[in-house]
Amino acid sequence: MDFIQDWLINMGVEGAMVTYLANGIMIAVIALLSIIANYVTKRVVLNVLTYYIHNNRYQWDNYLLERKVFHKLSHVVPAIIIYYSSYLFPAYQHLIEKGVMLYIIVVVLMVLNAFLNAINDIYNTYEVSKARPIRGYVQVVKIFIYIIGAILLISNMIGESPVILLSGIGALSAVIMLVFKDSILGLVAGVQLTSNDMVRVGDWIEMPKYGADGDVLDISLNTVKVQNFDKTITTIPTYALISDSFKNWRGMQTSGGRRIKRSIYVDMSSVSISSPEMIEKFRSIHCLQDYIAQKELEIQQYNLEHQIDELNKVNGRALTNLGTFRVYIECYLRRHPKIHKGMTCMVRQLQAGENGLPLEIYAFTNDIDWGVFENVQADVFDHIIAVAPEFGLRVFQNPSGHDLKQMLTPEQSERPERGYS
């Protein structure tokens, strides 16, 4: 500063103008140095660092680069130059130092935020991240960092020690608990979800209360983001997964089988004891040949042992078309290439009702893909409905217009409809 002032005096500048011009020149020099330092840092140092990161065998440092940790850190360089140049302006030194410190605190907060995001990204590259996500914990750490940063900013502005502000926070604990209620509940819920392995990123969950039915995209401190099958996004409070019930389909996905549990309704008036002609017809079905032979021998031995009069069909034991049909469906399911052979496979009767006798198919497909599952299920029931008449059975449905039309006499069906005016 003295050198500049002497130079200005030698140039013929007099009075207070010397001080003003010297300060202006010094400010311009400091600004130029800051611009050059910022340019060198970003254009030279960062480019060299980027080249090294992209050409080494490590991947974790790429996430630091993507989150721009080093770019944000470069903003500190000009601030340091300004801070150490503040003594050149004694009248404003304290104000300049305070302003620079506020700026550095903000930059450090931005760097720490980017660094924590990079840590979360690096952790997500490992398989364990799906079972033990840390996004919620990262957000808790961010909250503490922001609180500390806010305390440092306020204490720097008012010129008081941060300890004084920290002592005053105790008196505001009730307000803090109210403001951060959701965050605290989310933190506790996140710990329970993680420790009990209740939900992971990628799980298919179903929560009708919140209209959620799809895959978990993200588990954060306050919310769980679910992408429904119609591609809409549902956001659920994290603590709701602890306080409310939800269905997690991960067990189905890991088991390798998806359940078919659907019924057809048989018209009970079509159920009958199989006649010899029907038995001969059933015998020609490959799936039933061994069953028919075994049952006939078993029934014959039973009737002989108990001296059953077979002239009356009510006496003794006999094959029924419904029982044979049920055995056929079981055989068909066990031979189906898309039905899981290692899981439960059965056909059972349920309680009869006004819609007929429910015949429920309970089996598992060996492919958990939704589209494949629906195709297999449709294929199975297409076949069952189509072959039911071959066993003398009728599938029940409420009368349709076609059924009522079949009840009309030929004269009634050919009579033209009467118009109304």
Contacts in CASP RR format, 6 or more apart in sequence:
PFRMAT RR
TARGET T0000
AUTHOR 0000-0000-0000
METHOD contacts of the structure
MODEL  1
MDFIQDWLINMGVEGAMVTYLANGIMIAVIALLSIIANYVTKRVVLNVLT
YYIHNNRYQWDNYLLERKVFHKLSHVVPAIIIYYSSYLFPAYQHLIEKGV
MLYIIVVVLMVLNAFLNAINDIYNTYEVSKARPIRGYVQVVKIFIYIIGA
ILLISNMIGESPVILLSGIGALSAVIMLVFKDSILGLVAGVQLTSNDMVR
VGDWIEMPKYGADGDVLDISLNTVKVQNFDKTITTIPTYALISDSFKNWR
GMQTSGGRRIKRSIYVDMSSVSISSPEMIEKFRSIHCLQDYIAQKELEIQ
QYNLEHQIDELNKVNGRALTNLGTFRVYIECYLRRHPKIHKGMTCMVRQL
QAGENGLPLEIYAFTNDIDWGVFENVQADVFDHIIAVAPEFGLRVFQNPS
GHDLKQMLTPEQSERPERGYS
1 22 0 8 1.000
1 26 0 8 1.000
1 88 0 8 1.000
4 22 0 8 1.000
4 25 0 8 1.000
4 26 0 8 1.000
5 18 0 8 1.000
5 19 0 8 1.000
5 22 0 8 1.000
8 18 0 8 1.000
8 21 0 8 1.000
8 22 0 8 1.000
9 18 0 8 1.000
13 21 0 8 1.000
23 89 0 8 1.000
26 85 0 8 1.000
26 88 0 8 1.000
26 89 0 8 1.000
30 81 0 8 1.000
30 82 0 8 1.000
30 85 0 8 1.000
30 88 0 8 1.000
33 81 0 8 1.000
34 78 0 8 1.000
34 81 0 8 1.000
34 82 0 8 1.000
35 78 0 8 1.000
37 77 0 8 1.000
37 78 0 8 1.000
37 81 0 8 1.000
38 74 0 8 1.000
38 75 0 8 1.000
38 77 0 8 1.000
38 78 0 8 1.000
41 74 0 8 1.000
41 77 0 8 1.000
42 71 0 8 1.000
42 74 0 8 1.000
45 74 0 8 1.000
46 70 0 8 1.000
46 71 0 8 1.000
46 74 0 8 1.000
49 70 0 8 1.000
50 65 0 8 1.000
53 61 0 8 1.000
53 62 0 8 1.000
53 64 0 8 1.000
53 65 0 8 1.000
54 62 0 8 1.000
54 65 0 8 1.000
59 125 0 8 1.000
60 122 0 8 1.000
63 118 0 8 1.000
63 121 0 8 1.000
63 122 0 8 1.000
64 70 0 8 1.000
64 115 0 8 1.000
64 118 0 8 1.000
66 118 0 8 1.000
66 121 0 8 1.000
67 114 0 8 1.000
67 115 0 8 1.000
67 117 0 8 1.000
67 118 0 8 1.000
67 121 0 8 1.000
68 114 0 8 1.000
69 111 0 8 1.000
69 114 0 8 1.000
69 115 0 8 1.000
69 118 0 8 1.000
72 107 0 8 1.000
72 110 0 8 1.000
72 111 0 8 1.000
72 114 0 8 1.000
73 107 0 8 1.000
73 111 0 8 1.000
75 107 0 8 1.000
76 104 0 8 1.000
76 107 0 8 1.000
76 108 0 8 1.000
79 100 0 8 1.000
79 103 0 8 1.000
79 104 0 8 1.000
79 107 0 8 1.000
82 96 0 8 1.000
82 100 0 8 1.000
83 96 0 8 1.000
83 97 0 8 1.000
83 100 0 8 1.000
83 101 0 8 1.000
83 104 0 8 1.000
86 92 0 8 1.000
86 93 0 8 1.000
86 96 0 8 1.000
86 97 0 8 1.000
86 100 0 8 1.000
87 93 0 8 1.000
89 96 0 8 1.000
98 156 0 8 1.000
98 157 0 8 1.000
101 156 0 8 1.000
102 153 0 8 1.000
102 156 0 8 1.000
102 157 0 8 1.000
105 149 0 8 1.000
105 152 0 8 1.000
105 153 0 8 1.000
105 156 0 8 1.000
106 153 0 8 1.000
109 145 0 8 1.000
109 146 0 8 1.000
109 149 0 8 1.000
112 142 0 8 1.000
112 145 0 8 1.000
113 142 0 8 1.000
113 145 0 8 1.000
116 138 0 8 1.000
116 141 0 8 1.000
116 142 0 8 1.000
116 145 0 8 1.000
117 138 0 8 1.000
119 138 0 8 1.000
120 134 0 8 1.000
120 135 0 8 1.000
120 138 0 8 1.000
123 129 0 8 1.000
123 134 0 8 1.000
124 133 0 8 1.000
129 201 0 8 1.000
130 200 0 8 1.000
130 201 0 8 1.000
130 202 0 8 1.000
131 194 0 8 1.000
131 197 0 8 1.000
131 200 0 8 1.000
132 194 0 8 1.000
133 194 0 8 1.000
133 200 0 8 1.000
133 201 0 8 1.000
133 219 0 8 1.000
135 218 0 8 1.000
135 219 0 8 1.000
135 220 0 8 1.000
135 221 0 8 1.000
136 186 0 8 1.000
136 187 0 8 1.000
136 190 0 8 1.000
136 219 0 8 1.000
136 220 0 8 1.000
136 221 0 8 1.000
137 187 0 8 1.000
139 183 0 8 1.000
139 220 0 8 1.000
139 221 0 8 1.000
139 222 0 8 1.000
140 183 0 8 1.000
140 187 0 8 1.000
140 221 0 8 1.000
143 180 0 8 1.000
143 183 0 8 1.000
151 162 0 8 1.000
151 165 0 8 1.000
151 166 0 8 1.000
152 162 0 8 1.000
154 165 0 8 1.000
155 161 0 8 1.000
155 162 0 8 1.000
155 164 0 8 1.000
155 165 0 8 1.000
169 176 0 8 1.000
177 184 0 8 1.000
182 222 0 8 1.000
182 237 0 8 1.000
182 239 0 8 1.000
183 221 0 8 1.000
183 222 0 8 1.000
185 237 0 8 1.000
185 238 0 8 1.000
185 239 0 8 1.000
186 221 0 8 1.000
186 222 0 8 1.000
186 237 0 8 1.000
186 238 0 8 1.000
186 239 0 8 1.000
187 221 0 8 1.000
188 239 0 8 1.000
188 242 0 8 1.000
189 238 0 8 1.000
189 239 0 8 1.000
189 241 0 8 1.000
189 242 0 8 1.000
190 219 0 8 1.000
190 221 0 8 1.000
190 238 0 8 1.000
192 198 0 8 1.000
192 242 0 8 1.000
193 199 0 8 1.000
193 219 0 8 1.000
193 238 0 8 1.000
193 241 0 8 1.000
193 242 0 8 1.000
198 241 0 8 1.000
198 248 0 8 1.000
199 205 0 8 1.000
199 216 0 8 1.000
199 219 0 8 1.000
199 224 0 8 1.000
199 241 0 8 1.000
199 246 0 8 1.000
199 248 0 8 1.000
200 216 0 8 1.000
200 250 0 8 1.000
201 216 0 8 1.000
201 217 0 8 1.000
201 218 0 8 1.000
201 219 0 8 1.000
202 215 0 8 1.000
202 216 0 8 1.000
202 217 0 8 1.000
203 215 0 8 1.000
203 216 0 8 1.000
203 248 0 8 1.000
203 249 0 8 1.000
203 250 0 8 1.000
204 214 0 8 1.000
204 215 0 8 1.000
204 216 0 8 1.000
204 248 0 8 1.000
204 249 0 8 1.000
204 250 0 8 1.000
204 253 0 8 1.000
205 212 0 8 1.000
205 213 0 8 1.000
205 214 0 8 1.000
205 216 0 8 1.000
205 226 0 8 1.000
205 246 0 8 1.000
205 247 0 8 1.000
205 248 0 8 1.000
205 249 0 8 1.000
206 212 0 8 1.000
206 213 0 8 1.000
206 214 0 8 1.000
206 246 0 8 1.000
206 247 0 8 1.000
206 249 0 8 1.000
207 213 0 8 1.000
207 226 0 8 1.000
207 236 0 8 1.000
207 240 0 8 1.000
207 241 0 8 1.000
207 244 0 8 1.000
207 246 0 8 1.000
207 247 0 8 1.000
209 240 0 8 1.000
209 244 0 8 1.000
210 234 0 8 1.000
210 236 0 8 1.000
210 240 0 8 1.000
211 228 0 8 1.000
211 234 0 8 1.000
212 226 0 8 1.000
212 228 0 8 1.000
212 234 0 8 1.000
212 236 0 8 1.000
212 246 0 8 1.000
213 226 0 8 1.000
213 228 0 8 1.000
213 229 0 8 1.000
214 226 0 8 1.000
214 227 0 8 1.000
214 228 0 8 1.000
214 229 0 8 1.000
215 226 0 8 1.000
215 227 0 8 1.000
216 224 0 8 1.000
216 225 0 8 1.000
216 226 0 8 1.000
217 225 0 8 1.000
217 226 0 8 1.000
217 227 0 8 1.000
217 233 0 8 1.000
218 224 0 8 1.000
218 225 0 8 1.000
219 225 0 8 1.000
219 238 0 8 1.000
220 238 0 8 1.000
221 238 0 8 1.000
222 237 0 8 1.000
222 238 0 8 1.000
223 235 0 8 1.000
223 236 0 8 1.000
223 237 0 8 1.000
223 238 0 8 1.000
224 235 0 8 1.000
224 236 0 8 1.000
224 237 0 8 1.000
224 238 0 8 1.000
224 241 0 8 1.000
225 233 0 8 1.000
225 234 0 8 1.000
225 235 0 8 1.000
226 233 0 8 1.000
226 234 0 8 1.000
226 235 0 8 1.000
226 236 0 8 1.000
227 233 0 8 1.000
227 234 0 8 1.000
228 234 0 8 1.000
229 370 0 8 1.000
252 258 0 8 1.000
252 259 0 8 1.000
252 368 0 8 1.000
253 368 0 8 1.000
255 343 0 8 1.000
255 368 0 8 1.000
256 340 0 8 1.000
256 366 0 8 1.000
256 367 0 8 1.000
256 368 0 8 1.000
257 340 0 8 1.000
257 343 0 8 1.000
257 364 0 8 1.000
257 365 0 8 1.000
257 366 0 8 1.000
257 367 0 8 1.000
257 368 0 8 1.000
258 364 0 8 1.000
258 365 0 8 1.000
258 367 0 8 1.000
258 368 0 8 1.000
258 373 0 8 1.000
259 362 0 8 1.000
259 363 0 8 1.000
259 364 0 8 1.000
260 361 0 8 1.000
260 362 0 8 1.000
260 363 0 8 1.000
260 364 0 8 1.000
260 365 0 8 1.000
260 373 0 8 1.000
260 376 0 8 1.000
260 377 0 8 1.000
260 380 0 8 1.000
261 360 0 8 1.000
261 361 0 8 1.000
261 362 0 8 1.000
262 360 0 8 1.000
262 361 0 8 1.000
262 377 0 8 1.000
262 381 0 8 1.000
263 350 0 8 1.000
263 358 0 8 1.000
263 359 0 8 1.000
263 360 0 8 1.000
263 361 0 8 1.000
264 358 0 8 1.000
264 359 0 8 1.000
264 361 0 8 1.000
264 381 0 8 1.000
264 384 0 8 1.000
264 385 0 8 1.000
264 388 0 8 1.000
264 395 0 8 1.000
265 355 0 8 1.000
265 356 0 8 1.000
265 357 0 8 1.000
265 358 0 8 1.000
265 359 0 8 1.000
265 395 0 8 1.000
265 396 0 8 1.000
265 397 0 8 1.000
266 322 0 8 1.000
266 356 0 8 1.000
266 357 0 8 1.000
266 358 0 8 1.000
266 359 0 8 1.000
266 388 0 8 1.000
266 393 0 8 1.000
266 394 0 8 1.000
266 395 0 8 1.000
266 396 0 8 1.000
267 356 0 8 1.000
267 393 0 8 1.000
267 394 0 8 1.000
267 395 0 8 1.000
267 396 0 8 1.000
268 352 0 8 1.000
268 356 0 8 1.000
268 357 0 8 1.000
269 394 0 8 1.000
270 321 0 8 1.000
270 392 0 8 1.000
270 393 0 8 1.000
270 394 0 8 1.000
271 320 0 8 1.000
271 321 0 8 1.000
271 322 0 8 1.000
271 357 0 8 1.000
271 393 0 8 1.000
272 320 0 8 1.000
272 321 0 8 1.000
272 392 0 8 1.000
273 313 0 8 1.000
273 318 0 8 1.000
273 319 0 8 1.000
273 320 0 8 1.000
273 321 0 8 1.000
274 282 0 8 1.000
274 318 0 8 1.000
274 319 0 8 1.000
274 320 0 8 1.000
274 321 0 8 1.000
274 324 0 8 1.000
278 321 0 8 1.000
278 391 0 8 1.000
278 392 0 8 1.000
279 292 0 8 1.000
279 296 0 8 1.000
279 319 0 8 1.000
281 390 0 8 1.000
282 288 0 8 1.000
282 292 0 8 1.000
282 319 0 8 1.000
282 324 0 8 1.000
282 391 0 8 1.000
283 289 0 8 1.000
283 292 0 8 1.000
283 293 0 8 1.000
285 328 0 8 1.000
287 328 0 8 1.000
287 331 0 8 1.000
287 332 0 8 1.000
287 335 0 8 1.000
288 324 0 8 1.000
288 327 0 8 1.000
288 328 0 8 1.000
288 331 0 8 1.000
291 324 0 8 1.000
291 327 0 8 1.000
291 331 0 8 1.000
292 319 0 8 1.000
292 324 0 8 1.000
295 319 0 8 1.000
296 319 0 8 1.000
299 317 0 8 1.000
299 318 0 8 1.000
299 319 0 8 1.000
302 308 0 8 1.000
302 316 0 8 1.000
302 317 0 8 1.000
303 310 0 8 1.000
303 316 0 8 1.000
303 317 0 8 1.000
306 316 0 8 1.000
308 315 0 8 1.000
308 316 0 8 1.000
308 317 0 8 1.000
309 315 0 8 1.000
310 316 0 8 1.000
321 391 0 8 1.000
321 392 0 8 1.000
321 393 0 8 1.000
322 357 0 8 1.000
322 359 0 8 1.000
322 391 0 8 1.000
322 393 0 8 1.000
324 391 0 8 1.000
325 359 0 8 1.000
325 388 0 8 1.000
325 391 0 8 1.000
325 393 0 8 1.000
326 347 0 8 1.000
326 349 0 8 1.000
326 359 0 8 1.000
328 387 0 8 1.000
328 391 0 8 1.000
329 347 0 8 1.000
329 359 0 8 1.000
329 361 0 8 1.000
329 384 0 8 1.000
330 345 0 8 1.000
330 346 0 8 1.000
330 347 0 8 1.000
332 380 0 8 1.000
332 383 0 8 1.000
332 384 0 8 1.000
333 339 0 8 1.000
333 345 0 8 1.000
333 347 0 8 1.000
333 361 0 8 1.000
333 363 0 8 1.000
333 380 0 8 1.000
334 341 0 8 1.000
334 345 0 8 1.000
336 376 0 8 1.000
336 380 0 8 1.000
338 365 0 8 1.000
338 366 0 8 1.000
338 367 0 8 1.000
338 372 0 8 1.000
338 376 0 8 1.000
338 379 0 8 1.000
339 345 0 8 1.000
339 363 0 8 1.000
339 364 0 8 1.000
339 365 0 8 1.000
339 366 0 8 1.000
339 376 0 8 1.000
340 363 0 8 1.000
340 364 0 8 1.000
340 365 0 8 1.000
340 366 0 8 1.000
341 366 0 8 1.000
343 363 0 8 1.000
343 364 0 8 1.000
344 362 0 8 1.000
344 363 0 8 1.000
344 364 0 8 1.000
345 362 0 8 1.000
345 363 0 8 1.000
345 364 0 8 1.000
346 362 0 8 1.000
346 363 0 8 1.000
347 359 0 8 1.000
347 360 0 8 1.000
347 361 0 8 1.000
347 362 0 8 1.000
348 359 0 8 1.000
348 360 0 8 1.000
348 362 0 8 1.000
349 357 0 8 1.000
349 358 0 8 1.000
349 359 0 8 1.000
349 360 0 8 1.000
350 357 0 8 1.000
350 358 0 8 1.000
350 359 0 8 1.000
350 360 0 8 1.000
351 358 0 8 1.000
352 358 0 8 1.000
355 396 0 8 1.000
355 398 0 8 1.000
356 396 0 8 1.000
361 380 0 8 1.000
361 381 0 8 1.000
361 384 0 8 1.000
365 372 0 8 1.000
365 373 0 8 1.000
365 376 0 8 1.000
365 377 0 8 1.000
367 373 0 8 1.000
367 376 0 8 1.000
385 395 0 8 1.000
388 394 0 8 1.000
388 395 0 8 1.000
405 413 0 8 1.000
END
